[in-house]
């Protein structure tokens, strides 16, 4: 029996108009039927002129406006409403993305941790693809929305079968020193080729196999990306093949960005693997599928593409800049191995300055505050930036336009009757200040859009002979990328097959059985490096599907369920957690340590609404700051997590002893 899956994300502007919806067919059908039961009739083609008919989006706006009003009434409280449960047992989550309101609707199939992580991922993806642009109805957002939806769908369809997605970390291939050195030499050769063609050195090069990282190269430590951005790069690359299904959903007659989230239940499997899986189906596992919500979205179900290169512009944070635009070249080497080459824009300083200013303006508008000196410092940096001044000059605009608006605000502010730095929204002067802030925001966004979306410093520089379509994700072929692909194949071609096989058997339990008897499985997460080390329960995909209801499947589901429970416990303030069932003993431990390896005790309870993770909100840095605020700026603090699964027959004292021995063993593995 196919189970129902209700999940949806809706984004509304401040005036309650619907911008974007991403929901399963089940939820769409459920809501549509609910509206029909309440007396609505829908005529999407507008063929009936005798009655007033609504589109489904009109009804979404009408009914969800009640929920939005309820949420906005508590928005500025110390503890605003974040979640409610309707009489139908559907849970509704509320959040913000800029000035937009986000509503997420789910049924009981989705755990709280999974939902909160999905919302944070969505908000992070918007910044990753749009930078400082607002998430509104526009051609730019419309072109990029397929990428956001594809990454979100891949994440949701695989989070319950992929430990790296659960912990928002990347799995690195443990390759031998020979291949490692060959990858290093290849990156050096690529850097010279790119420099000769683009007259700049690549900032970052990433070689991947499926959802794992083979090798990573930075041209300079100051360009080092955050762990969350590397995770997003890998997710963006892995989910690339899902984008076509969202292209086909585009409706030119509607200004609503509406996507149907396709689960495996929506796909009619016609291959041998799925047929064999159906023959071994057992009713005993129907409740397990319901609890875990979504089955795996296996790579064999994703249509192969023949694309050789795609050029994208993404926005990430580096060690010395808050937001940096990168031109990303994706080179597909085999069906599983690919290379990502990122080049930082020369105008990246302007991007950081503008994004910080826009963020500051949004904060002041949300909090009804006005601090002249802070805004004045930002504007001074903007108006003295050479890139932005060139924009003003080319368009024959006044370079002090923002200063003029800002200097008009203090005179208004002085007549306000509120206390220091607080805008009085109840009088005309307060409203004028808010209008000025909005005017500066709109003008800054216009500059940002022109500099980073209407032009590109590197994408087309060497492809002028190619006639390019302006459509989203247009396939671009060039001699430039062919040169890079040939260099990669020349240097690494002999190792592609080995890398693909290694990706299936990266770490095995055979390495640990002799020293740790009774140990069934482990997962080691190094938050400082953003890495996860864990053995796979399956040696190949076909074995996974054939044994879908065997012992391996049972162990995998139990382990993943425990890991989600660990994150829930950590969210409640528990840094150590142990559970025993009829088969296994599960143990989870979080440790903090200094850069010299000295352990640091978590001595304060840390309870947070946000889920443990690094996307949008870095839970672990917040935990470290709560316990060691005086040391956080003086030393780098590492965050390590270890999950061990033992046979229940192993005594608890032996379990703890083995866990203590595993820490240094896995730390050495991490440093290789």
C-alpha positions in Angstrom: 0.0 0.0 0.0 1.4 3.4 -1.0 1.5 5.7 2.0 0.5 9.4 1.9 3.2 12.0 2.1 2.2 15.5 3.1 4.9 18.1 2.9 4.9 21.7 1.6 6.8 25.0 1.8 5.0 28.3 1.0 6.7 31.7 0.8 4.6 34.8 1.1 5.6 38.5 0.7 4.9 40.9 3.5 1.5 41.8 1.9 0.5 38.1 2.1 0.8 37.5 -1.7 2.1 34.1 -2.6 5.6 34.0 -4.1 6.6 30.3 -4.1 5.1 26.9 -3.2 6.9 23.6 -3.1 4.6 20.7 -2.1 3.9 17.0 -2.7 1.0 15.9 -4.9 -0.5 14.4 -1.8 -0.6 17.7 0.1 -1.9 19.6 -3.0 -4.7 17.0 -3.4 -5.5 17.2 0.3 -5.7 21.0 0.4 -7.6 21.2 -2.9 -10.2 18.7 -1.6 -10.5 20.6 1.7 -11.2 23.8 -0.1 -13.8 22.1 -2.4 -15.5 20.7 0.8 -15.8 24.3 2.0 -17.7 25.4 -1.1 -14.9 26.6 -3.5 -15.0 25.8 -7.2 -11.8 26.0 -9.3 -11.7 26.9 -13.0 -8.1 27.3 -13.8 -8.8 27.8 -17.5 -11.4 30.5 -16.7 -14.0 28.9 -19.0 -17.0 29.5 -16.8 -18.1 33.2 -16.9 -21.3 32.7 -15.0 -19.7 32.1 -11.6 -16.8 33.6 -9.8 -14.1 31.0 -9.6 -10.7 31.0 -7.9 -7.4 29.6 -8.7 -5.9 27.3 -6.1 -3.2 30.0 -5.4 -5.9 32.5 -4.7 -7.4 30.3 -2.0 -4.0 29.6 -0.6 -3.5 33.3 -0.1 -7.0 33.8 1.4 -6.8 30.9 4.0 -3.1 31.2 4.8 -3.4 34.9 5.5 -5.2 33.9 8.7 -2.2 31.8 9.8 0.2 34.6 8.8 -1.8 37.2 10.8 -1.7 34.9 13.8 2.1 34.5 13.4 2.8 38.2 12.9 1.0 39.1 16.1 3.6 37.2 18.0 6.6 38.0 15.7 8.1 40.7 17.9 7.7 38.9 21.2 10.7 37.4 23.0 9.4 33.9 22.1 7.3 34.1 18.9 5.1 31.3 17.8 7.2 28.9 15.8 4.9 25.9 15.4 1.2 24.9 15.8 -0.7 21.7 15.2 -4.1 21.8 13.4 -7.1 19.7 14.3 -6.3 17.5 11.2 -2.9 16.7 13.0 -1.0 18.6 10.3 1.9 20.6 11.9 2.5 24.1 10.6 5.9 25.8 11.0 6.5 29.5 10.7 9.7 31.3 9.8 11.2 34.3 8.0 13.4 34.8 5.0 14.2 38.5 4.8 10.9 40.3 4.9 9.1 37.2 3.5 7.0 34.8 5.6 7.6 31.1 5.3 5.0 28.4 6.2 5.9 24.7 6.2 3.1 22.1 6.4 3.8 18.5 7.2 2.1 15.4 8.6 3.3 13.1 11.4 5.5 11.2 8.9 8.2 13.9 9.2 10.1 14.3 12.4 10.6 17.7 14.0 14.4 17.7 13.3 13.9 16.8 9.6 11.4 19.7 9.1 13.6 22.3 10.9 16.6 21.2 8.9 14.7 21.4 5.6 13.6 24.9 6.4 17.1 26.0 7.3 18.4 24.4 4.1 15.8 26.3 2.0 16.8 29.6 3.5 20.5 28.8 3.0 20.0 27.8 -0.6 18.3 31.1 -1.3 21.3 33.0 -0.1 23.7 30.5 -1.9 22.0 31.2 -5.3 20.7 34.8 -4.9 23.2 36.5 -2.6 21.7 39.6 -1.2 18.7 39.7 -3.6 15.3 39.3 -2.0 13.2 36.2 -2.6 10.5 37.9 -4.7 8.6 37.5 -8.0 11.3 38.4 -10.6 12.8 36.9 -13.7 16.1 36.4 -11.9 14.6 34.3 -9.1 12.4 32.5 -11.6 15.5 31.3 -13.5 17.3 30.1 -10.4 14.3 28.5 -8.5 14.8 25.1 -10.3 18.2 24.8 -8.6 16.8 25.5 -5.2 13.9 23.1 -5.6 16.2 20.3 -7.0 18.6 20.6 -4.0 15.7 20.6 -1.6 14.0 17.6 -3.1 17.3 15.6 -3.2 17.9 16.4 0.4 14.4 15.4 1.6 14.4 12.2 -0.4 17.8 11.1 0.9 18.1 12.4 4.5 16.7 9.2 5.9 19.2 7.1 4.1 22.3 9.2 4.0 24.2 10.0 7.2 26.2 12.8 5.6 22.9 14.7 5.0 21.6 14.0 8.5 24.7 15.7 10.0 25.2 18.2 7.2 28.8 17.0 6.6 30.8 15.8 3.7 32.2 12.3 3.3 35.8 12.3 1.9 37.3 9.4 0.1 40.2 7.8 1.9 42.4 7.5 -1.1 46.1 6.4 -1.1 49.0 8.8 -1.2 49.7 8.1 -4.8 46.2 9.2 -6.0 46.3 12.1 -3.6 49.5 13.4 -5.0 48.2 12.9 -8.6 45.1 15.0 -7.7 47.4 17.7 -6.2 49.5 17.8 -9.4 46.4 17.9 -11.5 45.1 21.0 -9.7 48.4 22.7 -10.1 48.3 22.1 -13.9 44.6 23.3 -14.0 45.6 26.5 -12.2 48.1 27.3 -14.9 45.6 26.6 -17.7 42.9 28.7 -16.1 45.3 31.6 -15.4 46.5 31.6 -19.0 42.9 31.7 -20.3 41.1 33.8 -17.7 44.1 35.8 -16.4 43.3 34.8 -12.8 44.0 31.8 -10.6 41.1 29.5 -9.6 40.1 30.1 -6.0 38.9 26.6 -5.3 38.9 23.2 -7.1 36.8 20.3 -6.0 36.9 16.7 -7.4 33.9 14.6 -6.5 32.5 11.1 -7.0 28.8 10.9 -6.6 28.1 12.5 -3.2 31.7 12.2 -1.9 34.7 14.4 -2.1 37.8 13.0 -3.7 40.1 16.0 -3.4 39.9 19.7 -2.5 42.4 22.4 -3.4 42.5 26.1 -2.2 44.8 28.5 -4.0 45.1 30.5 -0.7 44.0 29.9 2.9 42.3 33.3 3.0 39.9 32.0 0.3 39.0 28.9 2.4 35.2 28.3 2.3 33.0 27.5 5.2 32.0 23.8 5.8 28.4 24.7 5.1 29.3 26.2 1.7 31.3 23.1 0.8 28.3 21.0 1.8 26.0 23.1 -0.4 28.4 22.8 -3.4 28.3 19.1 -3.1 24.5 19.0 -2.7 24.1 21.4 -5.7 26.2 19.2 -7.9 24.6 15.9 -6.8 21.0 17.2 -7.3 21.8 18.8 -10.7 20.0 16.0 -12.7 16.7 16.7 -10.9 16.4 20.2 -12.3 14.8 19.2 -15.6 11.6 17.9 -13.9 11.1 21.4 -12.4 11.7 23.1 -15.7 8.7 21.1 -17.1 6.5 22.4 -14.4 6.9 26.0 -15.3 3.6 27.8 -16.1 4.1 30.9 -18.2 0.5 32.1 -17.5 1.1 32.3 -13.7 3.4 34.6 -11.8 3.6 32.1 -8.9 6.6 29.8 -8.7 4.9 26.5 -8.1 6.8 23.2 -7.9 5.5 19.7 -7.2 7.9 17.8 -5.0 8.1 14.3 -6.4 8.8 11.4 -4.0 9.5 7.8 -5.1 5.8 7.1 -4.6 5.2 9.3 -7.6 7.5 7.3 -9.9 6.4 4.1 -11.7 9.5 1.8 -11.5 9.9 -0.4 -14.6 13.4 -1.7 -14.0 14.6 -5.1 -12.8 15.8 -3.8 -9.5 12.5 -2.3 -8.4 10.7 -5.4 -9.6 12.8 -7.6 -7.4 12.2 -5.2 -4.5 8.4 -5.5 -5.0 8.6 -9.4 -4.9 10.3 -9.2 -1.5 7.9 -6.7 -0.1 6.6 -7.6 3.4 3.7 -6.1 5.2 5.7 -6.0 8.4 7.7 -3.1 7.0 4.8 -0.9 6.0 4.8 0.8 9.4 8.6 1.4 9.1 8.1 3.1 5.7 5.4 5.3 7.2 7.6 6.3 10.2 10.6 7.1 8.0 8.3 8.9 5.5 10.3 8.8 2.3 12.2 6.0 0.6 15.6 6.5 -0.9 15.9 8.4 -4.3 18.4 6.0 -5.9 20.7 7.4 -8.6 19.5 4.8 -11.1 16.1 6.5 -11.2 17.7 9.8 -12.2 17.8 10.3 -15.9 21.3 10.6 -17.3 22.3 13.9 -18.9 24.8 14.5 -21.6 25.9 17.9 -20.3 29.6 18.6 -20.4 29.6 21.9 -18.6 27.4 24.4 -16.8 28.3 27.8 -15.7 26.7 29.1 -12.5 27.2 32.1 -10.2 27.0 31.2 -6.5 27.5 33.3 -3.4 29.6 32.0 -0.5 31.5 33.2 2.6 35.3 33.1 2.7 37.7 33.6 5.6 38.0 37.3 5.0 34.7 38.3 3.3 31.1 37.9 4.4 29.6 37.2 0.9 31.6 36.5 -2.3 30.4 35.8 -5.9 32.0 32.9 -7.6 31.8 31.7 -11.2 31.5 27.9 -11.0 32.5 25.6 -13.9 31.2 22.1 -13.6 33.1 19.5 -15.7 31.5 16.1 -16.0 34.3 13.5 -16.4 32.3 10.3 -16.1 28.7 9.5 -15.0 29.9 9.7 -11.4 33.2 11.7 -11.3 33.1 15.5 -11.9 35.3 18.5 -11.1 34.1 21.9 -9.9 36.3 24.9 -10.5 35.4 28.2 -8.8 36.8 31.6 -9.6 36.3 34.5 -7.3 35.1 37.8 -8.9 37.4 40.8 -8.8 34.4 42.8 -7.7 33.9 40.6 -4.6 34.7 43.4 -2.2 31.7 45.4 -3.6 29.5 42.3 -3.1 30.5 42.0 0.6 29.9 45.8 1.2 26.5 45.8 -0.4 25.3 42.6 1.2 26.3 43.9 4.7 24.6 47.2 4.1 21.4 45.5 2.8 21.4 43.2 5.8 21.8 46.2 8.2 19.0 48.1 6.6 16.7 45.0 6.9 17.6 44.6 10.5 16.8 48.3 11.3 13.5 48.1 9.5 12.5 44.9 11.3 13.5 46.2 14.7 12.3 49.8 14.1 15.8 51.1 14.9 17.9 53.9 13.4 21.7 54.3 14.1 23.1 57.0 11.9 26.8 56.4 12.5 26.6 52.7 11.6 24.7 53.4 8.4 27.1 56.3 7.6 30.1 54.0 7.8 28.5 51.5 5.4 27.6 54.1 2.9 31.1 55.6 3.0 32.5 52.2 2.1 30.0 51.8 -0.8 30.5 55.3 -2.3 34.3 55.0 -2.2 34.4 51.5 -3.8 35.9 51.7 -7.3 33.5 49.1 -8.7 30.4 50.8 -7.5 31.6 54.3 -8.5 32.1 52.9 -12.0 28.5 51.8 -11.9 27.4 55.3 -11.0 29.5 56.9 -13.6 28.4 54.6 -16.5 24.8 55.3 -15.6 25.5 59.0 -15.1 24.1 58.9 -11.5 25.0 60.9 -8.5 27.6 59.0 -6.4 26.3 60.5 -3.2 22.7 59.4 -3.7 22.6 57.1 -0.6 24.3 59.8 1.5 21.7 62.3 0.6 18.9 60.0 1.7 20.7 59.1 4.9 21.5 62.8 5.8 17.8 63.6 5.4 16.9 61.0 8.1 18.7 62.5 11.2 16.8 65.8 11.0 13.6 63.8 10.9 14.8 61.5 13.7 15.6 64.3 16.1 12.0 65.4 16.2 10.8 61.8 17.0 9.5 61.3 20.6 10.9 57.8 21.0 13.9 56.9 23.1 17.4 56.7 21.6 17.8 54.6 18.4 14.2 53.6 18.4 11.9 54.7 15.5 8.4 55.9 16.5 6.2 54.3 13.9 3.1 56.1 15.2 4.0 59.5 13.9 4.8 60.9 10.4 8.5 61.4 11.2 8.9 57.7 12.0 7.2 56.7 8.8 9.4 59.0 6.8 12.5 57.3 8.3 11.2 53.9 7.4 10.5 55.1 3.9 14.1 56.4 3.6 15.4 53.1 4.8 13.3 51.2 2.3 14.5 53.6 -0.5 18.1 52.9 0.4 17.4 49.1 0.4 15.8 49.2 -3.0 18.6 51.3 -4.5 21.3 49.0 -3.0 19.5 45.9 -4.3 19.3 47.4 -7.8 23.1 48.0 -7.7 23.7 44.4 -6.5 21.5 43.0 -9.2 23.2 44.9 -12.0 26.8 44.0 -10.8 26.3 40.3 -10.1 23.4 39.2 -12.3 23.4 41.4 -15.4 27.1 40.9 -16.0 29.7 38.2 -15.4 33.4 38.7 -15.2 34.4 35.2 -16.3 31.5 33.1 -17.6 31.5 34.3 -21.2 34.9 35.9 -21.5 36.3 33.0 -23.6 33.1 31.9 -25.3 32.3 34.9 -27.5 32.1 32.7 -30.6 29.2 30.6 -29.0 25.6 31.7 -29.6 24.2 31.3 -26.1 20.5 31.2 -25.1 19.5 33.1 -22.1 17.3 30.4 -20.6 17.9 28.9 -17.3 20.8 26.4 -17.1 21.6 26.7 -20.8 24.1 24.1 -22.0 27.4 25.9 -22.8 30.1 24.2 -24.9 33.5 25.8 -25.3 37.1 25.1 -26.2 38.0 26.5 -22.8 36.2 23.7 -20.9 37.4 21.1 -23.4 41.0 22.0 -22.6 40.3 21.6 -18.9 38.5 18.3 -19.4 41.4 16.9 -21.5 43.9 17.9 -18.8 41.8 16.2 -16.1 41.3 13.0 -18.1 45.0 13.0 -19.1 46.1 13.2 -15.4 43.4 11.2 -13.7 41.8 9.1 -16.4 43.5 5.9 -15.3 42.1 6.3 -11.8 38.5 7.0 -12.6 37.3 3.3 -12.2 39.2 2.9 -9.0 37.7 6.1 -7.6 34.2 5.0 -8.5 34.7 1.6 -6.8 36.3 3.2 -3.8 33.3 5.5 -3.4 31.1 2.4 -2.9 33.5 0.9 -0.2 35.1 3.9 1.3 35.3 2.6 4.9 34.4 -1.0 5.9 33.9 -2.5 9.3 36.6 -5.2 8.6 39.2 -2.6 9.6 37.8 -2.5 13.2 36.4 -6.0 13.9 39.6 -7.4 15.4 40.3 -4.5 17.8 36.6 -3.8 18.6 34.6 -7.0 18.9 30.9 -6.5 19.0 31.1 -3.1 17.2 28.4 -3.1 14.5 28.6 0.4 13.2 30.0 3.9 13.9 29.8 7.4 12.7 32.5 10.0 13.4 31.8 13.7 12.6 34.5 16.3 12.8 32.7 19.7 12.8 35.9 21.7 12.6 36.7 20.1 9.2 33.1 19.4 8.1 33.9 15.7 7.6 32.0 12.5 8.4 33.6 9.1 8.5 31.3 6.1 8.6 31.3 2.7 7.0 28.6 1.9 4.4 26.2 -0.9 5.2 26.0 -1.9 1.6 28.8 -2.7 -0.8 26.9 -1.9 -4.0 23.5 -0.5 -5.0 22.1 -3.8 -6.4 22.7 -5.5 -3.1 21.0 -2.7 -1.3 17.8 -3.1 -3.4 17.8 -6.9 -3.3 18.3 -6.9 0.5 15.9 -4.0 1.1 14.1 -5.9 3.8 17.1 -8.0 5.1 19.3 -7.6 8.2 21.3 -4.7 6.6 18.1 -2.8 5.9 16.9 -3.3 9.5 20.2 -2.1 11.0 20.3 0.9 8.7 16.8 2.1 9.7 17.5 1.6 13.4 20.8 3.5 13.2 19.3 6.4 11.2 16.4 6.6 13.6 18.8 6.7 16.5 20.9 9.4 14.9 17.8 11.6 14.5 16.9 10.9 18.1 20.5 11.9 19.1 20.0 15.3 17.4 16.7 15.8 19.2 18.4 15.0 22.5 21.2 17.4 21.7 18.7 20.1 20.9 17.2 19.5 24.4 20.6 19.9 26.0 22.0 16.4 26.2 25.6 16.0 24.9 25.7 12.3 25.7 22.9 9.8 24.9 22.6 6.0 25.2 19.8 3.7 24.1 19.4 -0.1 24.2 16.9 -2.2 22.4 16.4 -6.0 21.9 19.4 -6.2 19.5 21.8 -3.3 20.0 23.3 -0.7 22.3 23.5 2.8 20.8 25.8 5.5 22.2 26.2 9.1 21.2 28.8 11.6 22.5 29.6 15.2 21.7 33.1 16.5 22.6 34.7 19.9 22.4 38.4 20.2 22.2 41.1 22.9 21.9 43.4 23.1 18.9 46.1 21.3 20.9 43.8 18.3 21.4 42.9 19.1 25.1 39.3 18.1 25.9 36.8 20.8 27.0 33.8 19.9 29.1 30.3 21.0 28.2 29.4 22.4 31.6 26.3 24.4 30.8 23.0 23.1 29.5 22.3 24.4 26.0 18.7 24.2 24.8 17.9 25.8 21.4 14.9 25.8 19.1 17.2 25.5 16.0 18.2 21.9 15.1 21.9 20.8 15.5 23.6 21.6 12.3 25.6 24.2 10.4 23.2 25.5 7.7 21.8 29.0 8.4 22.4 28.6 12.1 25.7 27.1 13.4 24.4 25.2 16.4 27.9 24.0 17.5 29.5 27.4 17.5 26.6 28.7 19.6 27.0 25.9 22.1 30.8 26.6 22.4 30.1 30.3 22.8 27.6 29.5 25.6 30.2 27.5 27.5 33.5 29.3 26.5 32.6 32.8 25.4 35.9 34.2 26.8 38.0 31.7 24.7 36.0 31.6 21.4 38.1 34.4 19.8 41.4 33.3 21.2 41.6 29.7 20.1 39.9 27.4 17.6 37.5 25.0 19.2 36.8 21.6 17.6 33.5 19.9 17.8 33.6 16.1 17.5 30.6 13.6 17.5 30.9 9.9 17.8 28.1 7.4 17.4 28.7 3.7 18.2 26.4 0.7 17.7 27.3 -2.5 19.6 25.6 -5.8 19.9 23.5 -5.8 23.1 25.4 -8.8 24.4 28.5 -6.6 24.9 28.6 -5.3 28.5 28.1 -1.6 29.0 31.6 -1.2 30.6 33.1 -2.7 27.4 31.0 -0.4 25.2 32.3 2.7 27.1 35.9 1.3 27.0 35.7 0.7 23.2 34.2 4.2 22.6 37.2 5.7 24.4 39.6 3.8 22.3 37.8 4.7 19.1 38.2 8.5 19.6 42.0 8.6 19.0 41.8 5.9 16.3 39.3 7.9 14.3 41.1 11.2 14.9 44.2 9.7 13.3 42.0 8.6 10.4 40.7 12.2 10.1 44.2 13.6 9.9 45.4 11.4 7.1 
